[in-house]
Amino acid sequence: MDEGIALEAVQRYQSLDADLGRLLASRGNHVHELRQGLASFPIKQYQWSGIDLNTIVRSGHELCELVGDAITLLPRFNQGADALPWETFAEALSFLPDNIVIVQHS
């Protein structure tokens, strides 16, 4: 949790990194509700691996289950310089319902 949105979250919420670590160790690399209104959204299968489209799609489905009909903002993740174009990811997540809105984080 050392860059972008993850860094901002861990600075804002005390022990968030430890809480996520415990969830990852006990329940695996899945979408987890970390605080009310705050969830993890895995984009890599392993910390040291590259972004994985299958993991992103799985995370999208898990997020749908978690939030139900609640209006939810999903920050657009940073895919890095060597990743696929954003349009590839947007197409993979095109199944997300209208209540889950992908937003640009600045």
Contacts in CASP RR format, 6 or more apart in sequence:
PFRMAT RR
TARGET T0000
AUTHOR 0000-0000-0000
METHOD contacts of the structure
MODEL  1
MDEGIALEAVQRYQSLDADLGRLLASRGNHVHELRQGLASFPIKQYQWSG
IDLNTIVRSGHELCELVGDAITLLPRFNQGADALPWETFAEALSFLPDNI
VIVQHS
1 7 0 8 1.000
1 9 0 8 1.000
1 10 0 8 1.000
1 16 0 8 1.000
1 17 0 8 1.000
1 20 0 8 1.000
3 78 0 8 1.000
4 78 0 8 1.000
4 105 0 8 1.000
5 75 0 8 1.000
5 77 0 8 1.000
5 105 0 8 1.000
9 16 0 8 1.000
9 34 0 8 1.000
9 38 0 8 1.000
10 16 0 8 1.000
10 17 0 8 1.000
13 34 0 8 1.000
13 35 0 8 1.000
13 38 0 8 1.000
16 34 0 8 1.000
16 35 0 8 1.000
19 34 0 8 1.000
20 32 0 8 1.000
20 34 0 8 1.000
20 40 0 8 1.000
23 32 0 8 1.000
23 34 0 8 1.000
23 40 0 8 1.000
24 32 0 8 1.000
29 42 0 8 1.000
29 45 0 8 1.000
29 46 0 8 1.000
29 55 0 8 1.000
30 40 0 8 1.000
30 42 0 8 1.000
30 58 0 8 1.000
30 59 0 8 1.000
30 62 0 8 1.000
31 39 0 8 1.000
31 40 0 8 1.000
31 41 0 8 1.000
31 42 0 8 1.000
31 59 0 8 1.000
31 60 0 8 1.000
31 62 0 8 1.000
31 63 0 8 1.000
31 66 0 8 1.000
32 39 0 8 1.000
32 40 0 8 1.000
33 39 0 8 1.000
33 66 0 8 1.000
34 40 0 8 1.000
39 63 0 8 1.000
39 66 0 8 1.000
39 67 0 8 1.000
41 59 0 8 1.000
41 60 0 8 1.000
41 63 0 8 1.000
41 74 0 8 1.000
41 77 0 8 1.000
42 55 0 8 1.000
42 56 0 8 1.000
42 58 0 8 1.000
42 59 0 8 1.000
43 51 0 8 1.000
43 52 0 8 1.000
43 55 0 8 1.000
43 56 0 8 1.000
43 59 0 8 1.000
43 77 0 8 1.000
43 79 0 8 1.000
44 50 0 8 1.000
44 51 0 8 1.000
44 52 0 8 1.000
44 55 0 8 1.000
45 52 0 8 1.000
45 54 0 8 1.000
45 55 0 8 1.000
50 83 0 8 1.000
51 77 0 8 1.000
51 79 0 8 1.000
51 80 0 8 1.000
51 83 0 8 1.000
51 84 0 8 1.000
53 84 0 8 1.000
53 88 0 8 1.000
53 89 0 8 1.000
53 92 0 8 1.000
56 89 0 8 1.000
56 92 0 8 1.000
56 93 0 8 1.000
57 92 0 8 1.000
57 93 0 8 1.000
60 93 0 8 1.000
60 95 0 8 1.000
60 96 0 8 1.000
60 100 0 8 1.000
61 95 0 8 1.000
63 72 0 8 1.000
63 74 0 8 1.000
63 96 0 8 1.000
63 100 0 8 1.000
64 96 0 8 1.000
64 97 0 8 1.000
64 100 0 8 1.000
67 99 0 8 1.000
67 100 0 8 1.000
68 99 0 8 1.000
69 99 0 8 1.000
70 99 0 8 1.000
71 99 0 8 1.000
71 101 0 8 1.000
72 99 0 8 1.000
72 100 0 8 1.000
72 101 0 8 1.000
73 101 0 8 1.000
73 103 0 8 1.000
74 96 0 8 1.000
74 100 0 8 1.000
74 101 0 8 1.000
74 102 0 8 1.000
74 103 0 8 1.000
75 102 0 8 1.000
75 103 0 8 1.000
75 104 0 8 1.000
75 105 0 8 1.000
76 86 0 8 1.000
76 102 0 8 1.000
76 103 0 8 1.000
76 104 0 8 1.000
76 105 0 8 1.000
77 89 0 8 1.000
79 86 0 8 1.000
79 89 0 8 1.000
90 102 0 8 1.000
93 102 0 8 1.000
96 102 0 8 1.000
END
